[in-house]
Amino acid sequence: MTGKNLLHRMDQQCKGIFSLPTESGAALGGLPIIVTLGDFHQFPPVNDKPLWAQCPNQDPSLSPYREIWPRFNNVVILTESMRQQGDVAYQALLRRAKNVEMTQDDVDLLNEQTVAKQLARGYEMPPVTL
């Protein structure tokens, strides 16, 4: 998930690339770009404020430049899950989890997928490289 501070830094970098003053009101340097901001159903960004969060203690002079998110007027919301497209049952489980409607069967299925149980079934774990 992209947060307000990260989006602000992206805005400043885009302005710098095209030599716009940092106080310019042109969002993201005036570039017609697509910004992938993340899934609003995920956890909020780490050490940042979510894009939709209100910042009541923010310096008012920074507000027009920090509040970039509301300036987006063409928003595309993707509704089809591509990563799990071949597993309809898992898609349904994820949808129930998102809506806080999980069943005991969902919990049991997830608990069957622990590393210990996979190893006991003979599944070989891929090597981990750090």
DRENDO-1510 file (C-alpha; in Angstrom, 1 decimal, always signed):
<recs>
REC; n; res; u; v; w
REC; 1; MET; +0.0; +0.0; +0.0 .
REC; 2; THR; +1.3; +3.4; -0.9 .
REC; 3; GLY; +1.1; +6.0; +1.9 .
REC; 4; LYS; +0.7; +9.8; +1.9 .
REC; 5; ASN; +4.4; +10.4; +2.5 .
REC; 6; LEU; +5.6; +8.1; -0.2 .
REC; 7; LEU; +3.1; +9.6; -2.7 .
REC; 8; HIS; +4.4; +13.1; -1.7 .
REC; 9; ARG; +8.0; +12.0; -2.2 .
REC; 10; MET; +7.0; +10.6; -5.7 .
REC; 11; ASP; +5.4; +13.9; -6.4 .
REC; 12; GLN; +8.5; +15.8; -5.4 .
REC; 13; GLN; +10.8; +13.5; -7.5 .
REC; 14; CYS; +8.6; +14.0; -10.6 .
REC; 15; LYS; +8.7; +17.7; -10.2 .
REC; 16; GLY; +12.4; +17.6; -9.8 .
REC; 17; ILE; +12.9; +15.5; -13.0 .
REC; 18; PHE; +11.0; +18.1; -15.0 .
REC; 19; SER; +12.5; +21.1; -13.2 .
REC; 20; LEU; +9.1; +22.3; -11.8 .
REC; 21; PRO; +9.2; +24.2; -8.5 .
REC; 22; THR; +8.4; +22.0; -5.6 .
REC; 23; GLU; +5.5; +24.3; -4.7 .
REC; 24; SER; +4.0; +23.8; -8.1 .
REC; 25; GLY; +0.4; +22.6; -7.9 .
REC; 26; ALA; +0.9; +20.1; -10.8 .
REC; 27; ALA; +0.5; +16.7; -9.3 .
REC; 28; LEU; +3.3; +14.3; -10.1 .
REC; 29; GLY; +5.1; +16.9; -12.2 .
REC; 30; GLY; +2.1; +17.2; -14.5 .
REC; 31; LEU; +2.9; +13.8; -16.0 .
REC; 32; PRO; +0.1; +11.7; -17.4 .
REC; 33; ILE; +1.2; +8.6; -15.5 .
REC; 34; ILE; -0.5; +5.6; -14.0 .
REC; 35; VAL; +0.3; +5.1; -10.3 .
REC; 36; THR; -0.4; +1.7; -8.7 .
REC; 37; LEU; -1.3; +2.6; -5.2 .
REC; 38; GLY; -2.1; -0.9; -3.8 .
REC; 39; ASP; -5.0; -2.8; -2.3 .
REC; 40; PHE; -7.1; -0.7; +0.1 .
REC; 41; HIS; -8.1; -4.0; +1.8 .
REC; 42; GLN; -4.5; -4.6; +2.9 .
REC; 43; PHE; -2.9; -3.4; +6.1 .
REC; 44; PRO; -2.1; +0.3; +6.1 .
REC; 45; PRO; +1.4; +1.4; +5.0 .
REC; 46; VAL; +4.2; +1.0; +7.5 .
REC; 47; ASN; +5.4; +4.2; +9.1 .
REC; 48; ASP; +3.0; +6.2; +6.9 .
REC; 49; LYS; -0.6; +7.4; +6.7 .
REC; 50; PRO; -3.0; +5.7; +4.4 .
REC; 51; LEU; -4.1; +7.9; +1.4 .
REC; 52; TRP; -7.6; +8.2; +2.8 .
REC; 53; ALA; -6.6; +9.2; +6.3 .
REC; 54; GLN; -7.3; +12.7; +7.5 .
REC; 55; CYS; -4.3; +14.6; +8.9 .
REC; 56; PRO; -5.8; +17.1; +11.3 .
REC; 57; ASN; -2.4; +18.3; +12.8 .
REC; 58; GLN; -0.8; +18.9; +9.4 .
REC; 59; ASP; +0.7; +22.3; +8.6 .
REC; 60; PRO; -2.0; +24.0; +6.5 .
REC; 61; SER; +0.6; +25.5; +4.2 .
REC; 62; LEU; +1.6; +21.9; +3.2 .
REC; 63; SER; -1.9; +20.7; +2.7 .
REC; 64; PRO; -2.3; +21.5; -1.0 .
REC; 65; TYR; +1.0; +19.7; -1.8 .
REC; 66; ARG; +0.6; +16.7; +0.5 .
REC; 67; GLU; -3.0; +16.0; -0.5 .
REC; 68; ILE; -2.3; +14.6; -3.9 .
REC; 69; TRP; -4.7; +11.6; -3.7 .
REC; 70; PRO; -7.9; +13.7; -3.9 .
REC; 71; ARG; -6.7; +15.2; -7.2 .
REC; 72; PHE; -6.9; +11.9; -9.1 .
REC; 73; ASN; -10.0; +12.1; -11.1 .
REC; 74; ASN; -9.6; +8.9; -13.2 .
REC; 75; VAL; -9.5; +5.9; -10.8 .
REC; 76; VAL; -9.6; +2.3; -12.0 .
REC; 77; ILE; -10.5; -0.2; -9.4 .
REC; 78; LEU; -9.6; -3.8; -10.3 .
REC; 79; THR; -12.2; -6.3; -9.1 .
REC; 80; GLU; -11.0; -9.5; -10.7 .
REC; 81; SER; -8.4; -11.6; -8.9 .
REC; 82; MET; -5.8; -12.7; -11.3 .
REC; 83; ARG; -3.4; -14.4; -8.9 .
REC; 84; GLN; -5.9; -17.0; -7.8 .
REC; 85; GLN; -7.9; -17.2; -11.0 .
REC; 86; GLY; -7.4; -21.0; -11.2 .
REC; 87; ASP; -8.6; -21.6; -7.7 .
REC; 88; VAL; -12.2; -20.6; -7.3 .
REC; 89; ALA; -12.5; -22.1; -3.8 .
REC; 90; TYR; -9.5; -20.1; -2.5 .
REC; 91; GLN; -10.9; -16.9; -4.2 .
REC; 92; ALA; -14.1; -17.4; -2.2 .
REC; 93; LEU; -12.2; -18.0; +1.0 .
REC; 94; LEU; -10.3; -14.7; +0.5 .
REC; 95; ARG; -13.5; -12.9; -0.3 .
REC; 96; ARG; -15.0; -14.2; +3.0 .
REC; 97; ALA; -11.9; -13.2; +4.9 .
REC; 98; LYS; -12.0; -9.7; +3.5 .
REC; 99; ASN; -15.7; -9.4; +4.5 .
REC; 100; VAL; -15.0; -10.9; +7.9 .
REC; 101; GLU; -17.3; -13.9; +7.1 .
REC; 102; MET; -14.9; -16.8; +7.4 .
REC; 103; THR; -16.4; -20.2; +8.2 .
REC; 104; GLN; -14.9; -22.9; +10.4 .
REC; 105; ASP; -14.2; -24.8; +7.1 .
REC; 106; ASP; -12.1; -21.8; +5.9 .
REC; 107; VAL; -10.1; -21.8; +9.2 .
REC; 108; ASP; -9.6; -25.6; +9.0 .
REC; 109; LEU; -8.4; -25.3; +5.3 .
REC; 110; LEU; -5.9; -22.6; +6.2 .
REC; 111; ASN; -4.6; -24.6; +9.2 .
REC; 112; GLU; -4.0; -27.5; +6.9 .
REC; 113; GLN; -1.5; -25.4; +5.0 .
REC; 114; THR; +1.1; -25.0; +7.8 .
REC; 115; VAL; +4.8; -25.8; +7.0 .
REC; 116; ALA; +4.9; -28.6; +9.5 .
REC; 117; LYS; +1.9; -30.3; +7.9 .
REC; 118; GLN; +3.2; -29.8; +4.4 .
REC; 119; LEU; +6.6; -31.3; +5.4 .
REC; 120; ALA; +4.8; -34.3; +7.1 .
REC; 121; ARG; +3.1; -35.0; +3.7 .
REC; 122; GLY; +6.5; -35.1; +2.0 .
REC; 123; TYR; +6.4; -31.6; +0.4 .
REC; 124; GLU; +9.8; -30.2; -0.1 .
REC; 125; MET; +10.2; -26.6; +0.9 .
REC; 126; PRO; +12.1; -24.4; -1.6 .
REC; 127; PRO; +15.4; -23.1; -0.4 .
REC; 128; VAL; +15.3; -19.7; +1.2 .
REC; 129; THR; +17.9; -17.1; +0.2 .
REC; 130; LEU; +18.4; -14.0; +2.2 .
</recs>
